[in-house]
Amino acid sequence: MERTELSHDLYQDGFNAGFTLQAFMPTLAETFSLLETDDEYVRGIQDGREERLLEREAEQLAELREIVEEKDNDLHR
């Protein structure tokens, strides 16, 4: 396996771990986010955590829009 492939695999594994950590152990994920490193696995964790945060934010926004729409429909009845 070439070095770049290994580096990509480490990053991808870290990304998946970071995404999962943020979902189930957010305090630990936040700890990793504070690290300053060039380690591919840790960088993957940081990016995976960030992706989960963005996805959760989008989910919450969609939920709020649905609530507003329901309230708006109730007002027009």
N, CA, C and O atoms as a Tripos MOL2 file, in Angstrom:
@<TRIPOS>MOLECULE
protein
  308   307    77     0     0
PROTEIN
NO_CHARGES

@<TRIPOS>ATOM
      1 N           0.8510   -1.1740    0.0000 N.3       1 MET1
      2 CA          0.0000    0.0000    0.0000 C.3       1 MET1
      3 C           0.9010    1.2430    0.0000 C.2       1 MET1
      4 O           1.8640    1.3300    0.7620 O.2       1 MET1
      5 N           0.5710    2.1810   -0.8570 N.am      2 GLU2
      6 CA          1.3600    3.4020   -0.9270 C.3       2 GLU2
      7 C           1.0720    4.2950    0.2670 C.2       2 GLU2
      8 O           0.0450    4.1740    0.9340 O.2       2 GLU2
      9 N           2.0110    5.1920    0.5120 N.am      3 ARG3
     10 CA          1.8720    6.1090    1.6500 C.3       3 ARG3
     11 C           0.6180    6.9720    1.5400 C.2       3 ARG3
     12 O          -0.0660    7.1960    2.5390 O.2       3 ARG3
     13 N           0.3090    7.4580    0.3350 N.am      4 THR4
     14 CA         -0.8730    8.3050    0.1760 C.3       4 THR4
     15 C          -2.1610    7.5210    0.4120 C.2       4 THR4
     16 O          -3.1260    8.0550    0.9590 O.2       4 THR4
     17 N          -2.1730    6.2520    0.0000 N.am      5 GLU5
     18 CA         -3.3530    5.4270    0.2520 C.3       5 GLU5
     19 C          -3.5230    5.1910    1.7480 C.2       5 GLU5
     20 O          -4.6360    5.2640    2.2690 O.2       5 GLU5
     21 N          -2.4340    4.9130    2.4300 N.am      6 LEU6
     22 CA         -2.4730    4.6940    3.8710 C.3       6 LEU6
     23 C          -2.9390    5.9590    4.5730 C.2       6 LEU6
     24 O          -3.7530    5.9000    5.4950 O.2       6 LEU6
     25 N          -2.4240    7.1000    4.1410 N.am      7 SER7
     26 CA         -2.8120    8.3790    4.7200 C.3       7 SER7
     27 C          -4.3080    8.6280    4.5150 C.2       7 SER7
     28 O          -4.9990    9.0870    5.4240 O.2       7 SER7
     29 N          -4.8000    8.3200    3.3120 N.am      8 HIS8
     30 CA         -6.2260    8.5030    3.0170 C.3       8 HIS8
     31 C          -7.0690    7.5720    3.8770 C.2       8 HIS8
     32 O          -8.1050    7.9740    4.4060 O.2       8 HIS8
     33 N          -6.6200    6.3220    4.0160 N.am      9 ASP9
     34 CA         -7.3560    5.3610    4.8420 C.3       9 ASP9
     35 C          -7.4090    5.8060    6.2990 C.2       9 ASP9
     36 O          -8.4500    5.6900    6.9460 O.2       9 ASP9
     37 N          -6.3010    6.3120    6.8140 N.am     10 LEU10
     38 CA         -6.2750    6.8000    8.1960 C.3      10 LEU10
     39 C          -7.2330    7.9830    8.3560 C.2      10 LEU10
     40 O          -7.9850    8.0560    9.3270 O.2      10 LEU10
     41 N          -7.1960    8.8970    7.4010 N.am     11 TYR11
     42 CA         -8.0900   10.0570    7.4520 C.3      11 TYR11
     43 C          -9.5460    9.5960    7.4150 C.2      11 TYR11
     44 O         -10.3630   10.0440    8.2190 O.2      11 TYR11
     45 N          -9.8660    8.7060    6.4860 N.am     12 GLN12
     46 CA        -11.2480    8.2380    6.3510 C.3      12 GLN12
     47 C         -11.7190    7.5190    7.6150 C.2      12 GLN12
     48 O         -12.8440    7.7280    8.0690 O.2      12 GLN12
     49 N         -10.8630    6.6760    8.1780 N.am     13 ASP13
     50 CA        -11.2120    5.9930    9.4290 C.3      13 ASP13
     51 C         -11.4330    7.0090   10.5490 C.2      13 ASP13
     52 O         -12.3630    6.8740   11.3430 O.2      13 ASP13
     53 N         -10.5780    8.0160   10.6050 N.am     14 GLY14
     54 CA        -10.7280    9.0680   11.6060 C.3      14 GLY14
     55 C         -12.0100    9.8640   11.4060 C.2      14 GLY14
     56 O         -12.7020   10.1990   12.3670 O.2      14 GLY14
     57 N         -12.3200   10.1660   10.1350 N.am     15 PHE15
     58 CA        -13.5390   10.9090    9.8160 C.3      15 PHE15
     59 C         -14.7650   10.1530   10.3250 C.2      15 PHE15
     60 O         -15.6390   10.7280   10.9740 O.2      15 PHE15
     61 N         -14.8150    8.8590   10.0210 N.am     16 ASN16
     62 CA        -15.9470    8.0420   10.4730 C.3      16 ASN16
     63 C         -16.0130    7.9870   11.9950 C.2      16 ASN16
     64 O         -17.0950    8.0440   12.5780 O.2      16 ASN16
     65 N         -14.8580    7.8770   12.6300 N.am     17 ALA17
     66 CA        -14.8170    7.8470   14.0940 C.3      17 ALA17
     67 C         -15.2820    9.1830   14.6690 C.2      17 ALA17
     68 O         -16.0380    9.2100   15.6400 O.2      17 ALA17
     69 N         -14.8380   10.2820   14.0810 N.am     18 GLY18
     70 CA        -15.2300   11.6080   14.5570 C.3      18 GLY18
     71 C         -16.7190   11.8490   14.4200 C.2      18 GLY18
     72 O         -17.3430   12.4310   15.3080 O.2      18 GLY18
     73 N         -17.2880   11.4050   13.3140 N.am     19 PHE19
     74 CA        -18.7270   11.5540   13.0800 C.3      19 PHE19
     75 C         -19.5020   10.8000   14.1590 C.2      19 PHE19
     76 O         -20.4560   11.3210   14.7370 O.2      19 PHE19
     77 N         -19.0750    9.5670   14.4190 N.am     20 THR20
     78 CA        -19.7390    8.7410   15.4200 C.3      20 THR20
     79 C         -19.5190    9.2760   16.8300 C.2      20 THR20
     80 O         -20.4440    9.2960   17.6420 O.2      20 THR20
     81 N         -18.3000    9.7070   17.1180 N.am     21 LEU21
     82 CA        -18.0200   10.2800   18.4440 C.3      21 LEU21
     83 C         -18.9050   11.4790   18.7220 C.2      21 LEU21
     84 O         -19.4430   11.6190   19.8200 O.2      21 LEU21
     85 N         -19.0570   12.3480   17.7270 N.am     22 GLN22
     86 CA        -19.8770   13.5430   17.9330 C.3      22 GLN22
     87 C         -21.3230   13.1640   18.2220 C.2      22 GLN22
     88 O         -21.9990   13.8310   19.0050 O.2      22 GLN22
     89 N         -21.7920   12.1040   17.5970 N.am     23 ALA23
     90 CA        -23.1750   11.6770   17.8060 C.3      23 ALA23
     91 C         -23.3890   11.0660   19.1900 C.2      23 ALA23
     92 O         -24.4350   11.2700   19.8060 O.2      23 ALA23
     93 N         -22.3890   10.3110   19.6820 N.am     24 PHE24
     94 CA        -22.6000    9.5490   20.9070 C.3      24 PHE24
     95 C         -21.7410    9.9820   22.0940 C.2      24 PHE24
     96 O         -22.0940    9.7210   23.2440 O.2      24 PHE24
     97 N         -20.6230   10.6390   21.8210 N.am     25 MET25
     98 CA        -19.7220   11.0900   22.8880 C.3      25 MET25
     99 C         -19.1830   12.4880   22.5270 C.2      25 MET25
    100 O         -17.9880   12.6590   22.2870 O.2      25 MET25
    101 N         -20.0760   13.4680   22.4920 N.am     26 PRO26
    102 CA        -19.6840   14.7960   22.0110 C.3      26 PRO26
    103 C         -18.5630   15.4580   22.8200 C.2      26 PRO26
    104 O         -17.7730   16.2200   22.2630 O.2      26 PRO26
    105 N         -18.4880   15.1820   24.0960 N.am     27 THR27
    106 CA        -17.4270   15.7910   24.9070 C.3      27 THR27
    107 C         -16.0570   15.2760   24.4720 C.2      27 THR27
    108 O         -15.1040   16.0490   24.3760 O.2      27 THR27
    109 N         -15.9590   13.9870   24.2130 N.am     28 LEU28
    110 CA        -14.7050   13.4140   23.7370 C.3      28 LEU28
    111 C         -14.3680   13.9480   22.3410 C.2      28 LEU28
    112 O         -13.2110   14.2590   22.0550 O.2      28 LEU28
    113 N         -15.3650   14.0510   21.4900 N.am     29 ALA29
    114 CA        -15.1440   14.5860   20.1440 C.3      29 ALA29
    115 C         -14.6360   16.0230   20.2160 C.2      29 ALA29
    116 O         -13.7580   16.4150   19.4480 O.2      29 ALA29
    117 N         -15.1820   16.7950   21.1270 N.am     30 GLU30
    118 CA        -14.7340   18.1730   21.2820 C.3      30 GLU30
    119 C         -13.2740   18.2240   21.7360 C.2      30 GLU30
    120 O         -12.5160   19.0910   21.3010 O.2      30 GLU30
    121 N         -12.8880   17.3050   22.6020 N.am     31 THR31
    122 CA        -11.5000   17.2380   23.0560 C.3      31 THR31
    123 C         -10.5550   17.0360   21.8710 C.2      31 THR31
    124 O          -9.5140   17.6860   21.7820 O.2      31 THR31
    125 N         -10.9230   16.1400   20.9720 N.am     32 PHE32
    126 CA        -10.1050   15.9220   19.7780 C.3      32 PHE32
    127 C         -10.0710   17.1700   18.8980 C.2      32 PHE32
    128 O          -9.0600   17.4530   18.2550 O.2      32 PHE32
    129 N         -11.1660   17.9090   18.8700 N.am     33 SER33
    130 CA        -11.2140   19.0950   18.0050 C.3      33 SER33
    131 C         -10.2460   20.1770   18.4590 C.2      33 SER33
    132 O          -9.8800   21.0480   17.6700 O.2      33 SER33
    133 N          -9.8340   20.1360   19.6990 N.am     34 LEU34
    134 CA         -8.9340   21.1520   20.2400 C.3      34 LEU34
    135 C          -7.4590   20.8520   19.9750 C.2      34 LEU34
    136 O          -6.5920   21.7000   20.1890 O.2      34 LEU34
    137 N          -7.1870   19.6330   19.5060 N.am     35 LEU35
    138 CA         -5.7980   19.2470   19.2560 C.3      35 LEU35
    139 C          -5.2580   19.9230   18.0010 C.2      35 LEU35
    140 O          -5.9580   20.0480   16.9970 O.2      35 LEU35
    141 N          -4.0200   20.3500   18.0740 N.am     36 GLU36
    142 CA         -3.3360   20.8830   16.8990 C.3      36 GLU36
    143 C          -2.3120   19.8420   16.4720 C.2      36 GLU36
    144 O          -1.3180   19.6100   17.1610 O.2      36 GLU36
    145 N          -2.5710   19.2130   15.3180 N.am     37 THR37
    146 CA         -1.7220   18.1180   14.8710 C.3      37 THR37
    147 C          -1.7840   17.9740   13.3630 C.2      37 THR37
    148 O          -2.7170   18.4470   12.7140 O.2      37 THR37
    149 N          -0.7830   17.3180   12.8220 N.am     38 ASP38
    150 CA         -0.7770   16.9650   11.4060 C.3      38 ASP38
    151 C          -1.1530   15.5010   11.2010 C.2      38 ASP38
    152 O          -1.1360   15.0060   10.0750 O.2      38 ASP38
    153 N          -1.4900   14.8110   12.2850 N.am     39 ASP39
    154 CA         -1.8530   13.4040   12.2130 C.3      39 ASP39
    155 C          -3.1370   13.2390   11.3930 C.2      39 ASP39
    156 O          -4.1610   13.8510   11.6960 O.2      39 ASP39
    157 N          -3.0680   12.4160   10.3660 N.am     40 GLU40
    158 CA         -4.2040   12.2370    9.4580 C.3      40 GLU40
    159 C          -5.4370   11.6780   10.1650 C.2      40 GLU40
    160 O          -6.5600   12.1000    9.8880 O.2      40 GLU40
    161 N          -5.2300   10.7420   11.0660 N.am     41 TYR41
    162 CA         -6.3690   10.1460   11.7770 C.3      41 TYR41
    163 C          -7.0810   11.2010   12.6240 C.2      41 TYR41
    164 O          -8.3090   11.2860   12.6070 O.2      41 TYR41
    165 N          -6.3230   11.9930   13.3520 N.am     42 VAL42
    166 CA         -6.9140   13.0220   14.2120 C.3      42 VAL42
    167 C          -7.5740   14.1060   13.3590 C.2      42 VAL42
    168 O          -8.6470   14.5960   13.7110 O.2      42 VAL42
    169 N          -6.9500   14.4830   12.2500 N.am     43 ARG43
    170 CA         -7.5750   15.4620   11.3540 C.3      43 ARG43
    171 C          -8.8990   14.9300   10.8180 C.2      43 ARG43
    172 O          -9.8630   15.6800   10.6630 O.2      43 ARG43
    173 N          -8.9370   13.6240   10.5350 N.am     44 GLY44
    174 CA        -10.1820   12.9930   10.1070 C.3      44 GLY44
    175 C         -11.2420   13.0560   11.1920 C.2      44 GLY44
    176 O         -12.4080   13.3290   10.9090 O.2      44 GLY44
    177 N         -10.8460   12.8070   12.4260 N.am     45 ILE45
    178 CA        -11.7850   12.9070   13.5550 C.3      45 ILE45
    179 C         -12.3510   14.3250   13.6330 C.2      45 ILE45
    180 O         -13.5570   14.5120   13.7970 O.2      45 ILE45
    181 N         -11.4900   15.2980   13.5180 N.am     46 GLN46
    182 CA        -11.9250   16.6910   13.6020 C.3      46 GLN46
    183 C         -12.9160   17.0230   12.4860 C.2      46 GLN46
    184 O         -13.9410   17.6610   12.7280 O.2      46 GLN46
    185 N         -12.6080   16.5910   11.2740 N.am     47 ASP47
    186 CA        -13.5040   16.8760   10.1480 C.3      47 ASP47
    187 C         -14.8050   16.0850   10.2420 C.2      47 ASP47
    188 O         -15.8680   16.5970    9.8900 O.2      47 ASP47
    189 N         -14.7300   14.8510   10.7110 N.am     48 GLY48
    190 CA        -15.9450   14.0540   10.8890 C.3      48 GLY48
    191 C         -16.8580   14.6580   11.9350 C.2      48 GLY48
    192 O         -18.0790   14.6600   11.7760 O.2      48 GLY48
    193 N         -16.2700   15.1700   13.0040 N.am     49 ARG49
    194 CA        -17.0390   15.8530   14.0490 C.3      49 ARG49
    195 C         -17.7330   17.0700   13.4600 C.2      49 ARG49
    196 O         -18.9180   17.2990   13.7030 O.2      49 ARG49
    197 N         -16.9920   17.8460   12.6880 N.am     50 GLU50
    198 CA        -17.5560   19.0550   12.0830 C.3      50 GLU50
    199 C         -18.7050   18.7130   11.1350 C.2      50 GLU50
    200 O         -19.7230   19.4050   11.1110 O.2      50 GLU50
    201 N         -18.5380   17.6480   10.3580 N.am     51 GLU51
    202 CA        -19.5930   17.2200    9.4400 C.3      51 GLU51
    203 C         -20.8540   16.8330   10.2140 C.2      51 GLU51
    204 O         -21.9620   17.1880    9.8100 O.2      51 GLU51
    205 N         -20.6950   16.1180   11.3090 N.am     52 ARG52
    206 CA        -21.8520   15.7240   12.1230 C.3      52 ARG52
    207 C         -22.5460   16.9530   12.7100 C.2      52 ARG52
    208 O         -23.7740   17.0140   12.7650 O.2      52 ARG52
    209 N         -21.7490   17.9320   13.1480 N.am     53 LEU53
    210 CA        -22.3310   19.1660   13.6720 C.3      53 LEU53
    211 C         -23.1460   19.8790   12.5980 C.2      53 LEU53
    212 O         -24.2470   20.3600   12.8660 O.2      53 LEU53
    213 N         -22.6060   19.9450   11.3870 N.am     54 LEU54
    214 CA        -23.3200   20.6040   10.2860 C.3      54 LEU54
    215 C         -24.5950   19.8530    9.9290 C.2      54 LEU54
    216 O         -25.6360   20.4660    9.6940 O.2      54 LEU54
    217 N         -24.5140   18.5280    9.8890 N.am     55 GLU55
    218 CA        -25.7050   17.7400    9.5620 C.3      55 GLU55
    219 C         -26.7710   17.8810   10.6440 C.2      55 GLU55
    220 O         -27.9570   17.9870   10.3330 O.2      55 GLU55
    221 N         -26.3620   17.8820   11.8990 N.am     56 ARG56
    222 CA        -27.3260   18.0390   12.9930 C.3      56 ARG56
    223 C         -27.9710   19.4100   12.9510 C.2      56 ARG56
    224 O         -29.1650   19.5550   13.2110 O.2      56 ARG56
    225 N         -27.1730   20.4160   12.6220 N.am     57 GLU57
    226 CA        -27.7110   21.7690   12.4970 C.3      57 GLU57
    227 C         -28.7540   21.8290   11.3760 C.2      57 GLU57
    228 O         -29.7950   22.4680   11.5310 O.2      57 GLU57
    229 N         -28.4820   21.1730   10.2640 N.am     58 ALA58
    230 CA        -29.4330   21.1320    9.1530 C.3      58 ALA58
    231 C         -30.7080   20.3930    9.5650 C.2      58 ALA58
    232 O         -31.8110   20.7980    9.1970 O.2      58 ALA58
    233 N         -30.5540   19.3160   10.3230 N.am     59 GLU59
    234 CA        -31.7210   18.5720   10.8160 C.3      59 GLU59
    235 C         -32.5780   19.4540   11.7220 C.2      59 GLU59
    236 O         -33.8040   19.4640   11.6070 O.2      59 GLU59
    237 N         -31.9360   20.1840   12.6110 N.am     60 GLN60
    238 CA        -32.6680   21.0470   13.5300 C.3      60 GLN60
    239 C         -33.3790   22.1690   12.7740 C.2      60 GLN60
    240 O         -34.5090   22.5280   13.1060 O.2      60 GLN60
    241 N         -32.7240   22.7150   11.7700 N.am     61 LEU61
    242 CA        -33.3440   23.7680   10.9660 C.3      61 LEU61
    243 C         -34.5750   23.2370   10.2370 C.2      61 LEU61
    244 O         -35.6020   23.9120   10.1680 O.2      61 LEU61
    245 N         -34.4680   22.0310    9.6960 N.am     62 ALA62
    246 CA        -35.6110   21.4190    9.0200 C.3      62 ALA62
    247 C         -36.7620   21.1880   10.0040 C.2      62 ALA62
    248 O         -37.9250   21.3950    9.6580 O.2      62 ALA62
    249 N         -36.4410   20.7620   11.2170 N.am     63 GLU63
    250 CA        -37.4730   20.5630   12.2360 C.3      63 GLU63
    251 C         -38.1640   21.8770   12.5820 C.2      63 GLU63
    252 O         -39.3860   21.9280   12.7250 O.2      63 GLU63
    253 N         -37.3780   22.9330   12.7140 N.am     64 LEU64
    254 CA        -37.9620   24.2390   13.0230 C.3      64 LEU64
    255 C         -38.8430   24.7420   11.8840 C.2      64 LEU64
    256 O         -39.9130   25.3020   12.1200 O.2      64 LEU64
    257 N         -38.3940   24.5420   10.6630 N.am     65 ARG65
    258 CA        -39.2060   24.9540    9.5090 C.3      65 ARG65
    259 C         -40.5290   24.2080    9.4810 C.2      65 ARG65
    260 O         -41.5660   24.7810    9.1470 O.2      65 ARG65
    261 N         -40.4920   22.9270    9.8340 N.am     66 GLU66
    262 CA        -41.7070   22.1300    9.8610 C.3      66 GLU66
    263 C         -42.6670   22.6510   10.9370 C.2      66 GLU66
    264 O         -43.8740   22.7240   10.7060 O.2      66 GLU66
    265 N         -42.1470   23.0040   12.0830 N.am     67 ILE67
    266 CA        -42.9750   23.5490   13.1610 C.3      67 ILE67
    267 C         -43.5970   24.8630   12.7330 C.2      67 ILE67
    268 O         -44.7880   25.0860   12.9500 O.2      67 ILE67
    269 N         -42.8090   25.7330   12.1290 N.am     68 VAL68
    270 CA        -43.3130   27.0270   11.6730 C.3      68 VAL68
    271 C         -44.3940   26.8220   10.6180 C.2      68 VAL68
    272 O         -45.4150   27.5100   10.6270 O.2      68 VAL68
    273 N         -44.1710   25.8870    9.7180 N.am     69 GLU69
    274 CA        -45.1570   25.6140    8.6770 C.3      69 GLU69
    275 C         -46.4610   25.1050    9.2840 C.2      69 GLU69
    276 O         -47.5440   25.5080    8.8610 O.2      69 GLU69
    277 N         -46.3600   24.2230   10.2710 N.am     70 GLU70
    278 CA        -47.5560   23.7110   10.9380 C.3      70 GLU70
    279 C         -48.3090   24.8370   11.6430 C.2      70 GLU70
    280 O         -49.5350   24.9160   11.5690 O.2      70 GLU70
    281 N         -47.5630   25.7050   12.3280 N.am     71 LYS71
    282 CA        -48.1980   26.8310   13.0140 C.3      71 LYS71
    283 C         -48.8560   27.7680   12.0100 C.2      71 LYS71
    284 O         -49.9550   28.2700   12.2440 O.2      71 LYS71
    285 N         -48.1830   27.9960   10.9010 N.am     72 ASP72
    286 CA        -48.7220   28.8650    9.8640 C.3      72 ASP72
    287 C         -50.0130   28.2720    9.2870 C.2      72 ASP72
    288 O         -50.9810   28.9920    9.0430 O.2      72 ASP72
    289 N         -50.0150   26.9570    9.0730 N.am     73 ASN73
    290 CA        -51.2150   26.3010    8.5730 C.3      73 ASN73
    291 C         -52.3540   26.4020    9.5890 C.2      73 ASN73
    292 O         -53.5090   26.5740    9.2010 O.2      73 ASN73
    293 N         -52.0470   26.2990   10.8760 N.am     74 ASP74
    294 CA        -53.0540   26.4150   11.9180 C.3      74 ASP74
    295 C         -53.6760   27.8190   11.9300 C.2      74 ASP74
    296 O         -54.8720   27.9700   12.1770 O.2      74 ASP74
    297 N         -52.8630   28.8320   11.6640 N.am     75 LEU75
    298 CA        -53.3690   30.2010   11.6400 C.3      75 LEU75
    299 C         -54.3130   30.4650   10.4820 C.2      75 LEU75
    300 O         -55.2030   31.3100   10.5780 O.2      75 LEU75
    301 N         -54.1210   29.7450    9.3900 N.am     76 HIS76
    302 CA        -54.9330   29.9720    8.1870 C.3      76 HIS76
    303 C         -56.1690   29.0910    8.1510 C.2      76 HIS76
    304 O         -56.8770   29.0780    7.1440 O.2      76 HIS76
    305 N         -56.4410   28.3770    9.1860 N.am     77 ARG77
    306 CA        -57.6340   27.5130    9.2000 C.3      77 ARG77
    307 C         -58.8040   28.2270    9.7560 C.2      77 ARG77
    308 O         -59.8910   27.6560    9.8450 O.2      77 ARG77
@<TRIPOS>BOND
     1     1     2 1
     2     2     3 1
     3     3     4 2
     4     3     5 am
     5     5     6 1
     6     6     7 1
     7     7     8 2
     8     7     9 am
     9     9    10 1
    10    10    11 1
    11    11    12 2
    12    11    13 am
    13    13    14 1
    14    14    15 1
    15    15    16 2
    16    15    17 am
    17    17    18 1
    18    18    19 1
    19    19    20 2
    20    19    21 am
    21    21    22 1
    22    22    23 1
    23    23    24 2
    24    23    25 am
    25    25    26 1
    26    26    27 1
    27    27    28 2
    28    27    29 am
    29    29    30 1
    30    30    31 1
    31    31    32 2
    32    31    33 am
    33    33    34 1
    34    34    35 1
    35    35    36 2
    36    35    37 am
    37    37    38 1
    38    38    39 1
    39    39    40 2
    40    39    41 am
    41    41    42 1
    42    42    43 1
    43    43    44 2
    44    43    45 am
    45    45    46 1
    46    46    47 1
    47    47    48 2
    48    47    49 am
    49    49    50 1
    50    50    51 1
    51    51    52 2
    52    51    53 am
    53    53    54 1
    54    54    55 1
    55    55    56 2
    56    55    57 am
    57    57    58 1
    58    58    59 1
    59    59    60 2
    60    59    61 am
    61    61    62 1
    62    62    63 1
    63    63    64 2
    64    63    65 am
    65    65    66 1
    66    66    67 1
    67    67    68 2
    68    67    69 am
    69    69    70 1
    70    70    71 1
    71    71    72 2
    72    71    73 am
    73    73    74 1
    74    74    75 1
    75    75    76 2
    76    75    77 am
    77    77    78 1
    78    78    79 1
    79    79    80 2
    80    79    81 am
    81    81    82 1
    82    82    83 1
    83    83    84 2
    84    83    85 am
    85    85    86 1
    86    86    87 1
    87    87    88 2
    88    87    89 am
    89    89    90 1
    90    90    91 1
    91    91    92 2
    92    91    93 am
    93    93    94 1
    94    94    95 1
    95    95    96 2
    96    95    97 am
    97    97    98 1
    98    98    99 1
    99    99   100 2
   100    99   101 am
   101   101   102 1
   102   102   103 1
   103   103   104 2
   104   103   105 am
   105   105   106 1
   106   106   107 1
   107   107   108 2
   108   107   109 am
   109   109   110 1
   110   110   111 1
   111   111   112 2
   112   111   113 am
   113   113   114 1
   114   114   115 1
   115   115   116 2
   116   115   117 am
   117   117   118 1
   118   118   119 1
   119   119   120 2
   120   119   121 am
   121   121   122 1
   122   122   123 1
   123   123   124 2
   124   123   125 am
   125   125   126 1
   126   126   127 1
   127   127   128 2
   128   127   129 am
   129   129   130 1
   130   130   131 1
   131   131   132 2
   132   131   133 am
   133   133   134 1
   134   134   135 1
   135   135   136 2
   136   135   137 am
   137   137   138 1
   138   138   139 1
   139   139   140 2
   140   139   141 am
   141   141   142 1
   142   142   143 1
   143   143   144 2
   144   143   145 am
   145   145   146 1
   146   146   147 1
   147   147   148 2
   148   147   149 am
   149   149   150 1
   150   150   151 1
   151   151   152 2
   152   151   153 am
   153   153   154 1
   154   154   155 1
   155   155   156 2
   156   155   157 am
   157   157   158 1
   158   158   159 1
   159   159   160 2
   160   159   161 am
   161   161   162 1
   162   162   163 1
   163   163   164 2
   164   163   165 am
   165   165   166 1
   166   166   167 1
   167   167   168 2
   168   167   169 am
   169   169   170 1
   170   170   171 1
   171   171   172 2
   172   171   173 am
   173   173   174 1
   174   174   175 1
   175   175   176 2
   176   175   177 am
   177   177   178 1
   178   178   179 1
   179   179   180 2
   180   179   181 am
   181   181   182 1
   182   182   183 1
   183   183   184 2
   184   183   185 am
   185   185   186 1
   186   186   187 1
   187   187   188 2
   188   187   189 am
   189   189   190 1
   190   190   191 1
   191   191   192 2
   192   191   193 am
   193   193   194 1
   194   194   195 1
   195   195   196 2
   196   195   197 am
   197   197   198 1
   198   198   199 1
   199   199   200 2
   200   199   201 am
   201   201   202 1
   202   202   203 1
   203   203   204 2
   204   203   205 am
   205   205   206 1
   206   206   207 1
   207   207   208 2
   208   207   209 am
   209   209   210 1
   210   210   211 1
   211   211   212 2
   212   211   213 am
   213   213   214 1
   214   214   215 1
   215   215   216 2
   216   215   217 am
   217   217   218 1
   218   218   219 1
   219   219   220 2
   220   219   221 am
   221   221   222 1
   222   222   223 1
   223   223   224 2
   224   223   225 am
   225   225   226 1
   226   226   227 1
   227   227   228 2
   228   227   229 am
   229   229   230 1
   230   230   231 1
   231   231   232 2
   232   231   233 am
   233   233   234 1
   234   234   235 1
   235   235   236 2
   236   235   237 am
   237   237   238 1
   238   238   239 1
   239   239   240 2
   240   239   241 am
   241   241   242 1
   242   242   243 1
   243   243   244 2
   244   243   245 am
   245   245   246 1
   246   246   247 1
   247   247   248 2
   248   247   249 am
   249   249   250 1
   250   250   251 1
   251   251   252 2
   252   251   253 am
   253   253   254 1
   254   254   255 1
   255   255   256 2
   256   255   257 am
   257   257   258 1
   258   258   259 1
   259   259   260 2
   260   259   261 am
   261   261   262 1
   262   262   263 1
   263   263   264 2
   264   263   265 am
   265   265   266 1
   266   266   267 1
   267   267   268 2
   268   267   269 am
   269   269   270 1
   270   270   271 1
   271   271   272 2
   272   271   273 am
   273   273   274 1
   274   274   275 1
   275   275   276 2
   276   275   277 am
   277   277   278 1
   278   278   279 1
   279   279   280 2
   280   279   281 am
   281   281   282 1
   282   282   283 1
   283   283   284 2
   284   283   285 am
   285   285   286 1
   286   286   287 1
   287   287   288 2
   288   287   289 am
   289   289   290 1
   290   290   291 1
   291   291   292 2
   292   291   293 am
   293   293   294 1
   294   294   295 1
   295   295   296 2
   296   295   297 am
   297   297   298 1
   298   298   299 1
   299   299   300 2
   300   299   301 am
   301   301   302 1
   302   302   303 1
   303   303   304 2
   304   303   305 am
   305   305   306 1
   306   306   307 1
   307   307   308 2
@<TRIPOS>SUBSTRUCTURE
     1 MET1         2 RESIDUE 1 A MET
     2 GLU2         6 RESIDUE 1 A GLU
     3 ARG3        10 RESIDUE 1 A ARG
     4 THR4        14 RESIDUE 1 A THR
     5 GLU5        18 RESIDUE 1 A GLU
     6 LEU6        22 RESIDUE 1 A LEU
     7 SER7        26 RESIDUE 1 A SER
     8 HIS8        30 RESIDUE 1 A HIS
     9 ASP9        34 RESIDUE 1 A ASP
    10 LEU10       38 RESIDUE 1 A LEU
    11 TYR11       42 RESIDUE 1 A TYR
    12 GLN12       46 RESIDUE 1 A GLN
    13 ASP13       50 RESIDUE 1 A ASP
    14 GLY14       54 RESIDUE 1 A GLY
    15 PHE15       58 RESIDUE 1 A PHE
    16 ASN16       62 RESIDUE 1 A ASN
    17 ALA17       66 RESIDUE 1 A ALA
    18 GLY18       70 RESIDUE 1 A GLY
    19 PHE19       74 RESIDUE 1 A PHE
    20 THR20       78 RESIDUE 1 A THR
    21 LEU21       82 RESIDUE 1 A LEU
    22 GLN22       86 RESIDUE 1 A GLN
    23 ALA23       90 RESIDUE 1 A ALA
    24 PHE24       94 RESIDUE 1 A PHE
    25 MET25       98 RESIDUE 1 A MET
    26 PRO26      102 RESIDUE 1 A PRO
    27 THR27      106 RESIDUE 1 A THR
    28 LEU28      110 RESIDUE 1 A LEU
    29 ALA29      114 RESIDUE 1 A ALA
    30 GLU30      118 RESIDUE 1 A GLU
    31 THR31      122 RESIDUE 1 A THR
    32 PHE32      126 RESIDUE 1 A PHE
    33 SER33      130 RESIDUE 1 A SER
    34 LEU34      134 RESIDUE 1 A LEU
    35 LEU35      138 RESIDUE 1 A LEU
    36 GLU36      142 RESIDUE 1 A GLU
    37 THR37      146 RESIDUE 1 A THR
    38 ASP38      150 RESIDUE 1 A ASP
    39 ASP39      154 RESIDUE 1 A ASP
    40 GLU40      158 RESIDUE 1 A GLU
    41 TYR41      162 RESIDUE 1 A TYR
    42 VAL42      166 RESIDUE 1 A VAL
    43 ARG43      170 RESIDUE 1 A ARG
    44 GLY44      174 RESIDUE 1 A GLY
    45 ILE45      178 RESIDUE 1 A ILE
    46 GLN46      182 RESIDUE 1 A GLN
    47 ASP47      186 RESIDUE 1 A ASP
    48 GLY48      190 RESIDUE 1 A GLY
    49 ARG49      194 RESIDUE 1 A ARG
    50 GLU50      198 RESIDUE 1 A GLU
    51 GLU51      202 RESIDUE 1 A GLU
    52 ARG52      206 RESIDUE 1 A ARG
    53 LEU53      210 RESIDUE 1 A LEU
    54 LEU54      214 RESIDUE 1 A LEU
    55 GLU55      218 RESIDUE 1 A GLU
    56 ARG56      222 RESIDUE 1 A ARG
    57 GLU57      226 RESIDUE 1 A GLU
    58 ALA58      230 RESIDUE 1 A ALA
    59 GLU59      234 RESIDUE 1 A GLU
    60 GLN60      238 RESIDUE 1 A GLN
    61 LEU61      242 RESIDUE 1 A LEU
    62 ALA62      246 RESIDUE 1 A ALA
    63 GLU63      250 RESIDUE 1 A GLU
    64 LEU64      254 RESIDUE 1 A LEU
    65 ARG65      258 RESIDUE 1 A ARG
    66 GLU66      262 RESIDUE 1 A GLU
    67 ILE67      266 RESIDUE 1 A ILE
    68 VAL68      270 RESIDUE 1 A VAL
    69 GLU69      274 RESIDUE 1 A GLU
    70 GLU70      278 RESIDUE 1 A GLU
    71 LYS71      282 RESIDUE 1 A LYS
    72 ASP72      286 RESIDUE 1 A ASP
    73 ASN73      290 RESIDUE 1 A ASN
    74 ASP74      294 RESIDUE 1 A ASP
    75 LEU75      298 RESIDUE 1 A LEU
    76 HIS76      302 RESIDUE 1 A HIS
    77 ARG77      306 RESIDUE 1 A ARG
